C-alpha cells in the first residue's frame, strides 16, 4: 500500500499540492460546495450561479485579497508551518481554492496550502462513506460519494487531465461494483478512492488544522465581535433574548471552532464562552442526528440509521466528538445495531419472509 501512496502523490490532483494544480492549467477552477464534517462551505444555487458567471481573473484577484486578509487576521506570513496547513482556508469556496493552487502568482507555500486544503476536503467527503464501507463491506456507496464530489466541481477543473482520469477511474470502479459490490474494485492508479484508502492505511491522510491554532483564531474572532458590539454602544451577550445588548451567535461558528471553545483549548476561554459553545455544538450534533434519522425513515434499508450514525461519527474530528459527547461506545453501539439488524433481516429472508416482508413487519 505504501507504494500506492507514493504513486498517488505523483499522479493525482487530490493528493498533490501545487504541482498537479498547475498541470491542470491556470484556467482550471472549482465551483462546488464543500464543508466538512467540521468545516464546510455550502453555497446556494444563486451563489453558485454568480460564481460561474465570474471570470477567472476576477476570482484570482478576489482570492489574493481574501488570503491576505486571512493571513493578517491570523498574524501569519505563510499559511504553512513545518510543512503543515496552519491557516483556516475553509472560508474560500472551491473555485477560489483551485485558483490559489493553480496560479503561479501565489507563493510556493500558498499553492501547497491550497493543495493540502483540496486534499482535506476530498478526504472529508470520503471519511463517513469509507467508515460505513468498512462496516458493511459494500463499496458502492463510497464510490457514489466520490462520483458526486467530483461531479460537483466546476467546468474548468473538469477540463483538466487529472479530473478526467480520476472520474474515469471512478466510473470504471462503479461498473465493477455492479457485479460484485463487496470486492474493492481495481480501477488503476488514478482511482482517487483507492488512493485515499491507501493514505489512511499508511497514516498519511491530510490532518485538520491543529486545534491550538483553531483556538487562537476563535479567540481573535470572539474579541473582534465583542469590540464591534462595544463600539456600537451595546454590551456583548450570549443571551438570545436580549433587548439591550448584542447577541453573540455561536451557531455561526463551524463545529471544530466550537469544539476548541467548548474544550477551553489553551485556557483561552471563559466559562460562559465554553458553555455557549457547548450549547451550540449540542444543537448542531442534534440536528445531524435528526437529519440522519429522517433520511433513514425514507429508506428501504432497516440498517440506514445505524449507517448514518457511523458516517457522521467518522466525519468528526477527535475534538468534535469529545466536545459533543460522542464516545467510542456510541460508535460501537451503532456498529452493533447495524450488525444485529442485518442478521435479523437475513434470518427473516432465509425463513421465507424476504426483505420486503421484514420491512412491513417493522411497520415501514
N, C-alpha and C positions, 0 to 999 in steps of 0.2 A: 504493500500500500504506500510506503514511503516513496517508491519510485513514481507512483502515480501522482503523488503530491508534487514532486519535482517537475513532472510534465505539466501539471496544472499551472504552475507559475509561468511557464513559457508559452502556453498556447491559448489560454482562455481569459477573456476580458475580466471576468468576475473574480479572478484570482491573481491579478496583476495590478500594480499601482498606476503609474503614469504611462509606461511604455505602450501597453496594449491600447489604451485610450487614444494615444496619438496615432497608432497604427490604423485605428478605425477611422481616422480622419478628423481634422479640426472642425468639420462641419457637422459632426455627429452630435446628437443630444438626446436626452431622455425627457419625456413629458408626463410621466405617470405618477402614481400615488405610491408612497411608501411611508409607513410609520414603523413602527417597530413595536414589537411587543412592547418595547419600552420606549421607543422614540420614533413616532411615525408622523409622516407628513401626509395628510389626507386632503385632497383638493376637490372642490366642487366641479360639476360639469362646466359651469360658467368660467371658473378659474382655469381649467384645462384648455378651454376654447381660447381664452385670452392668451395663454402661454403659447399655444400652437400658432397664433397669429403674430407673435413677436419674432422679429428676425434675430438671427443668431448673434449678430454684432451687438444688438441691444442686450441680449441675455448675457453675453460676456461682460459688458460694461457694468451691468447691474450686479453680476456675481462678484466682480472685483470690489465694488462698493460695499456689498454685504460682508464679504470676507474681511475687508479692512476694519469694518465696524465690530465684527466678532472678535478679531484679534485685539483691538483696542480695549473692548469691554473686558476681555479675559486677561489683559495685561501681558500679552504674549507677542513675540515677533515671528513665531513659527507655529503652525498647527500640530507639529510633531514634537515629541520629547523622547529621546532614546529610541528613535525609530518607531514609536507607537503614537497613535492618534491621541492628542491631548487637548483638542478643541471640539466642542459640540457643533457638529455640522448639520444637525437634524433640521434646522430652520431653512436649509437650502432645498429647494424642490429638486426632483431628479434631473430635470433639464439643466438647471444651474450647476448641479454637481458634476454632470458629464462635461459641461463647458469648462469647468475648473480642471478636470482631469485631462482634457484633450488639447488645450491651447497652451503653447509654449510661452505665452506672456506671463503665465504663472510660474513661480519658482519650482524647483525640483521637489522641495518639501511639500509645497501646496498641492502639486499634482499627485504626489504619493499619498497625501492625506485624503484627497478626493477618491483615489483608487481604493484605499482602505475602507472608506465610508461606503463606497459602492459594494464592496465585498460584504461589509457588515449588513447592509440592507438585504442583499440577496440571501445571506445566511439566516437573517432574522425571519425572512419569509419561509425558509425551509425548516427551521427548528421544530415548530409544532408538528407539521406533517411527518417529518422524519421520526419523531418520537412515537407517533401513532403507528407508523410503518414498522418500527422495531417491536412494538407490542403485538400488532395484528399479523405481521408477516406479509401484508399486502402493500405493494409498492405503487399501485395505480394512483391513489390519491396524492402521493408525494410528487409524482411526475405531472399530475394535473395541476398542482400548485405551481410547479416550475413553469409549466406552459403559460399559465395565467400571468405569472410575474413577467416573463419575457414578452408576452403579447401586450402587456400594459405599457411598455416603453415606447418612446417616440419614434417617428418615422426616420429621423436622421440616424439614430442609433441602430435601427433595424437595417439600415443600408450598409452597416459595417460588416466586414467578413467574420469577425468574432461572433456577432449576434446570429448571423446566418448559419454558421457552423454549429453553434450551440443549440439553436432552435431545431435544426435538422436532426441533431442527436436526440433531442427530447422527443421529437416526432417518431423517430425510429424506435426509441425505448417504449413509447406508448403502444406501438404496433406489436412489439414482442410481448408486452404485458397483457394484451387482449387474449393471447393464447395461454399464458402462464403468469398470472398476477403476483404469484408468491415466489418468483425467482427474479433476483436482481438482473435487469437487462444488461446486455453488452452492446452499448451504442458508440463505442470508440472513445478516444481521448478528449474529444470536445464536449462530452456529456457533462454539463455543469453540476448535475445532481450527484453523479459518481465522484466528481472532484470534491464537492462539498463533504460528502460522507468520508472520503479519504482524509481530508484535512481534519475533520472532527476526530477520526480514529488516531491520527498522528499528533493530536493536540495542537494543531496549527490553525484552528479556526480563528476568525477575527474576534478580538476581545473588545468589549464595550469600554467606553471611556472610564478611566479609574474613578471610583466612587468619591474619592477625596477631591478630585478635580470637579466632579459634578456638584459636590457640596460647596466648593468655592464659588462656582457660578451662581448657585442657588442663593448664597448669602448676598452676593452683589445684586442679584435681581430683586430680592426682598428689600434690601436697603434702598434701592432706586425707587421702588414702589412706595415705600414709606416717605421718602424725600418728596416725591411728587404730591402725595396726599397732604403733607405738611405745607408745602408751597401753595397748595390750593386752599389752605386755611382749615383743613379738616384732619382730625386725628385718624390714623390708620387703625382698622379693627378687623377682627375675624368674625364679627357678629353680622350675619347676613341681613338682619332686621334693622340695622342701624338707620337712623334718620338724621344723624348729626355728623357721623364720621364717614370715612372712605372704606368701603368693604374691600379687603384683600382676598380675592377669589383664588384659592388654591387649586380649584378644579381646572384652571387653565394650564397648570404645570403638567409635564409628562410624568409617567409613573416612576421613572428612575430618579428624577429630581425630587419628587415627593418622598421617595424612599430615603434619599440622603438626608432630608429634613426630618422625617419621622424617626430615623435611627440616630439622629443627632450626630452625624458623622463629623469627626474632628472637634466635637463640642462647640460647634458654631451657632447653635440654635437654642432659643429659649423654649421653655416647656410649652408655652402657649402656641408657638410656631409648630413644634413637633406634634402637638395634639391636633392642630388644624390639618396638618399634612396627613396624619393617620386617618382622620375622618374622610378626607378627600380620596385617599387611597382605598379605603373600605368601599366607598361609593363606586369607584372605578372597577374594583375587583368584583363587587356585587353585580354591576351592570354586565361585566363579561360573563359571569356565571349565568345570569338570566338570559343573555343572548344565546349562550350555549345550550341552555335548556329549551328555549323557544325553537332554535334551529333543529334540535333533536326531535322535538314534538312533531315536526313536519316530515321527519324522515321515516322510511320504512324499516330502518335498521334499529333494532332494540338496544344495540350497544352504542348508539350515536352519542348519547350524553356522556358516557364514560370516555369515549374517544375525544370529545370536545374538551373535557377537563384535562386529559393528558396533553392535548395540544396547547391549551392555554398555559398550563403549568410549565411546560418545556420552553415556551416562548419568553418566559420571565427570567430576569437575572436573579442571582442568588440574593441580592439585596432586596429586590422587589418581593420575592417570596417571603423573606424574613419579615419585612415591614407589613406585608398583607396578612401574615399568619398562615401562609400556605406551607405546611410542613411536609416532610418526606412521607409521613404517614397518610397525609391527604392524597398524595400522588399514588401511593401503594394501594389505597382503598379504591381509587379509580381503576387501576390495573386489575385488581381482584374482581371488581364489579364487571369489567369487560369480560374477563375470563369465565366467570360463573354464568353470566348471561349467554355468552357464546356456547358454553357447554349445554345449558338448558335448551337453547334453540336447536342445537344439533340433536340432542336426545329426543326432543319433540318430533323433529323431522324423521329421525330413524324409526320412531314409533308409528309413523304413517301420517302424522299431522301436517307436515310441511311448514315452511316458514310463515306462509300467509295465515295458516290456521293458528300458529303460535301468536302472531301479532293480534289476531282477532281475540284470542284468549286474554291478551293483555289489555284489550279494550282500545286498540289503535285502529 
